[in-house]
Amino acid sequence: MQFGRFNNQENVSTLRGGAIPVAQEGVESRLNFLKKVYSLFFASILFACGGAYMGMTTMAPTIANNYFLFFILEIGLIFFAMAVRQKEGLNLLALFSFAMLSGMLPGPYMALLAQTQPGVIPQAFIMTVGIFGGLTMYVFTTKKDFNFMGGFLFVGLIAIILAGVVNIFFASSAVHFAISACGVLLFSGFILYDTSNIVLRYPSNEYVAGALSLYLDFLNLFIHLLSLLSSFGDD
């Protein structure tokens, strides 16, 4: 799931393409932009929940038997969503298709957890909402610029991905726990970083890119929290 961050880590100046940041426009423009971003973000969460339900029920066997193909399709949809982010209609189709598919992929794992640790999924979701909401409010309240965190977060993302790949061969529960814990911290940092850039640097026509950034942060935070909490239940 972390691979989704790579395509979304475009330089903010590339996203802007010379456009004026919405932060330099009038109050009404800023409010309309933020309304679009967060409306699409919340809609993406709903599509992901629908996808998760399908992944835990009817689609579970298909996903489990063809996980790699679904994963490749998910990566392709991220690139597609970014490529068409300014094309009206198609951008929403791409965003919501990706959200639904990314909700499906953890479905078989979540179905197993629902049987073995039934309380861990709602607990992880509530914690994700709390952390995301708290960090978002912090950015909006302090108006601090967190763009300086970009380099550290990108290095941390690469480190976590490499550690995950290496742990495929060692299957260490301690390393898995450490990756999950670091992932929670990493994507908490991404929430600060992306929210700050959306408020200060994104132009008004990049609302789909902003929603996708926030959705990826929320999704990855949830996945790592779910993994972390389920590790406690395995002890």
C-alpha positions, -999 to +999 in steps of 0.1 A: +000+000+000+029+023+006+039+022-031+010+045-037+029+073-021+056+074-048+035+087-076+019+111-052+052+125-041+055+148-071+072+181-064+046+206-054+059+230-080+053+204-107+017+200-095+012+238-096+026+241-132+031+278-127-004+283-114-011+306-085-015+288-051-050+290-038-036+304-006-029+337-026-065+339-038-096+353-020-113+337+010-141+324-011-118+306-035-098+291-007-130+278+010-144+264-022-111+246-029-109+231+006-146+221+004-139+202-029-108+185-015-124+173+017-157+164+001-138+141-024-117+128+004-147+118+025-164+103-006-132+083-013-134+069+022-170+058+016-160+041-017-132+023+001-156+011+028-178-003+001-148-020-015-137-034+019-171-050+024-168-066-010-133-077-003-143-093+030-173-111+015-181-119-022-147-109-036-125-124-009-117-157-028-110-139-061-087-114-044-069-140-024-062-161-055-052-131-077-037-107-053-007-097-074-029-089-104-051-067-082-021-050-067-007-042-102-041-028-112-042-007-080-008+009-089-020+015-124-051+033-111-029+056-090-009+067-120-041+070-140-058+091-113-029+115-113-027+117-151-064+126-155-067+147-123-078+178-142-101+161-167-137+167-155-157+135-149-128+111-157-108+124-127-137+114-103-141+080-120-104+073-116-103+085-080-133+065-068-123+034-087-089+035-070-105+041-036-128+011-041-101-012-053-077-002-025-104-009+000-109-044-016-073-055-014-070-058+024-105-075+024-093-112+029-070-101+057-097-081+073-121-110+070-097-132+089-092-105+116-130-101+119-132-138+129-101-140+151-099-104+166-134-089+159-128-056+177-095-047+161-109-033+128-133-007+143-106+002+169-080+008+141-106+029+121-116+050+151-079+056+160-072+066+123-100+090+123-089+105+156-052+109+145-061+122+111-086+147+125-063+159+153-033+164+130-056+182+104-069+206+131-033+212+142-023+223+107-053+245+103-050+260+137-012+267+138-009+275+100+026+261+102+044+251+070+054+215+071+070+214+037+104+209+053+094+173+062+092+161+026+127+148+023+127+130+057+093+114+049+104+102+015+135+086+029+114+070+057+090+056+031+118+040+011+133+025+043+099+010+054+093-005+019+128-020+018+124-034+053+091-049+043+106-066+013+135-080+033+111-093+060+093-113+034+122-137+035+128-136+072+092-134+084+102-118+117+073-108+139+096-083+157+105-066+124+068-067+113+059-049+145+086-023+141+075-016+105+039-012+116+049+012+144+072+032+121+045+033+095+020+049+119+046+076+127+055+080+090+020+085+077+011+108+106+039+129+093+026+127+058-008+140+070+010+171+084+030+175+052+002+170+027-024+190+046+001+219+048+009+218+011-028+216+002-035+247+023-004+267+012+008+255-022-019+237-043-037+257-070-074+257-071-076+232-100-057+205-081-085+194-057-085+158-070-047+156-064-053+170-029-080+145-021-059+116-034-030+127-012-051+128+019-068+095+011-035+077+007-023+091+040-056+079+057-055+045+041-018+038+049-022+050+085-052+027+089-034-003+074-004+002+097-026+007+128-045-024+119-013-044+116+001-029+148-031-036+169-035-071+155+002-079+165-008-073+201-036-099+197-011-125+184+010-124+216 
